[in-house]
Amino acid sequence: MTAYLVNESRARMPELAEDGLAAAWIPDGERGAVRALWEEFAGAVYAHDDLVVSLRGRFIADTLADVLREEPETVLVVCGAGFSSYPWLLPFAAALEVDLPDMVAAKRRRAAELVASGVAADREVRHLAADLGSAADRERLAARVRELAAGRPVAYVAEGVLFYLPDEDARAVVRLGEQFGTTNVTAVSYWPAAAAGSRVLAEQRDWFLDRQVPADASYLTHHQLTELLGPTVLDLGPEDLQRRYLGRVDVAESELIPEYVAVARPGAAA
Ligand SMILES: C[S@@+](CC[C@H](N)C(=O)[O-])C[C@H]1O[C@@H](n2cnc3c(N)ncnc32)[C@H](O)[C@@H]1O
C-alpha cells in the first residue's frame, strides 16, 4: 500500500506533475484507502509530499522529453521504477523498467490491464526483476540493457530509490549508466548528506518503521555526484525546483523531504 503513496502525491498535483497515469496505477478498489493513508502520512510526517514528488518527476520527465526530441531512437531504462509512468508518457523506442520481483509482477499486471482498457498506450516496455543492491544483478541488468539498446542512446533514471541502498551500492547505481555503453543522460534523485538530520526525514523514518519499511538510509554529497557523473551535473533541490516550476518558493526545504535531482548529460552542449 505504501508503494502507492508517491502515485497519490503525483495525482494530487496533476498540472505540476504532468503524469496523467499517476492515479491509474492504483487499483480502483484501493483508491479510498490510499487517499486515507496519504492523509495519515501528511498529518504524521509532512503535508507536502505531493509537491516534492511532483517536482522531481516533472523535472525528470522534462529532461527525458528534451533528450527524446534530440535523439528519437533513445531507449529508456528506469531503476526502482515502482509505479512511475515515463515509458507510457513519452514515445521511447523501447524501455526497460527494473525493480524487485514483487513490484515487477504487480507493475506488469497493472500495465497489461491499463493497456487492455485503453487507458495506457501500448508501448514496447520490458520489466526486469533485479536487486540493485546486488553487484551480480547490476551486471546482469547492464548486459540486458546493452542487448536491448543495441547501440542506441540510453536515458537512465534512478528516482526515489538510492536512499534505500547501502552507500556503496547507491554509488554503484548512480554510475550504472556507464556500463550501458551508450548512456547520454542520467537522472538520479538522492538525499544530501547535509540534510541527514532533517526533522521531516526523522518523522518519515518513524512512520515507515511502524509499517515495516527499513529505517537505514544512504546520503550523497554534491561533490560525490560530480565525481560519479562528471563536473557538468545539474543538481537541483526542492527549493530550486519550486523556483523553476512555480516561479517562487512556497515551502522551505527545511519543511520538506530534502530530495535532490541530479542530471548529467555528458554529450549535451553547455
Ligand atoms: C519510493 S519508490 C519510487 C518508485 C518510482 N521510482 C517513483 O518515483 O515513483 C522506490 C522503489 O524502489 C524499489 N526498490 C527498493 N529497493 C530496491 C532494490 N534493492 N532493487 C530494486 N528496486 C528497489 C521499490 O520496490 C520501489 O518500487
The ligand as a MOL file (V3000), in Angstrom:
LIG
                    3D

  0  0  0     0  0            999 V3000
M  V30 BEGIN CTAB
M  V30 COUNTS 27 29 0 0 0
M  V30 BEGIN ATOM
M  V30 1 C 9.7850 5.2210 -3.3580 0
M  V30 2 S 9.6060 4.0280 -4.6310 0 CHG=1
M  V30 3 C 9.8910 5.0510 -6.0490 0
M  V30 4 C 9.2530 4.4770 -7.2660 0
M  V30 5 C 9.3820 5.3080 -8.5450 0
M  V30 6 N 10.7490 5.4360 -8.9740 0
M  V30 7 C 8.7580 6.6510 -8.3600 0
M  V30 8 O 9.4720 7.6370 -8.2550 0
M  V30 9 O 7.5260 6.7210 -8.3230 0 CHG=-1
M  V30 10 C 11.0840 3.0640 -4.5220 0
M  V30 11 C 11.1180 1.8920 -5.4930 0
M  V30 12 O 12.4120 1.2960 -5.4320 0
M  V30 13 C 12.2640 -0.1000 -5.3970 0
M  V30 14 N 13.4230 -0.6810 -4.7260 0
M  V30 15 C 13.7940 -0.5470 -3.4310 0
M  V30 16 N 14.9230 -1.2470 -3.1690 0
M  V30 17 C 15.2650 -1.8440 -4.3400 0
M  V30 18 C 16.3410 -2.7080 -4.7310 0
M  V30 19 N 17.2450 -3.1160 -3.8390 0
M  V30 20 N 16.3980 -3.1350 -6.0080 0
M  V30 21 C 15.4550 -2.7440 -6.9070 0
M  V30 22 N 14.4280 -1.9140 -6.6100 0
M  V30 23 C 14.3310 -1.4730 -5.3430 0
M  V30 24 C 10.9770 -0.3300 -4.6330 0
M  V30 25 O 10.4530 -1.6170 -4.8760 0
M  V30 26 C 10.1100 0.8070 -5.1560 0
M  V30 27 O 9.4010 0.4350 -6.3140 0
M  V30 END ATOM
M  V30 BEGIN BOND
M  V30 1 1 1 2
M  V30 2 1 2 3
M  V30 3 1 2 10
M  V30 4 1 3 4
M  V30 5 1 4 5
M  V30 6 1 5 6
M  V30 7 1 5 7
M  V30 8 2 7 8
M  V30 9 1 7 9
M  V30 10 1 10 11
M  V30 11 1 11 12
M  V30 12 1 11 26
M  V30 13 1 12 13
M  V30 14 1 13 14
M  V30 15 1 13 24
M  V30 16 1 14 15
M  V30 17 1 14 23
M  V30 18 2 15 16
M  V30 19 1 16 17
M  V30 20 1 17 18
M  V30 21 2 17 23
M  V30 22 1 18 19
M  V30 23 2 18 20
M  V30 24 1 20 21
M  V30 25 2 21 22
M  V30 26 1 22 23
M  V30 27 1 24 25
M  V30 28 1 24 26
M  V30 29 1 26 27
M  V30 END BOND
M  V30 END CTAB
M  END
